[in-house]
Amino acid sequence: MTSGATDNLALPGDVLKLKETMNNYYKNLTYFLFDGGHELTEVEIKAIKDSL
């Protein structure tokens, strides 16, 4: 899971809470916080690829 520090649509704190809840069902779930907003960046794509 990823979120942007300045995301106004999916607040980073809410995404982190969702990740913690989903950890009960998905043990290998990871969370990344990036600079930026709601957009998907190349840095995020690389981090996701590297974590797989």
C-alpha positions, 0 to 999 in steps of 0.5 A: 500500500502507498500513500502521499504525505499531502494526499487530501483524498486518502489521508495517510493516517487513514491508509495506515489504519487500513493497512493495520486492519488488513494485516489480520488477513494479509501478513505480507502487506507493506506500506510506503509513505511518499512525498506528494499527493494522490498521484502515482509516481515512478518512485512509487511504482519502483518501490512496489516492484522492488517489494514484490 
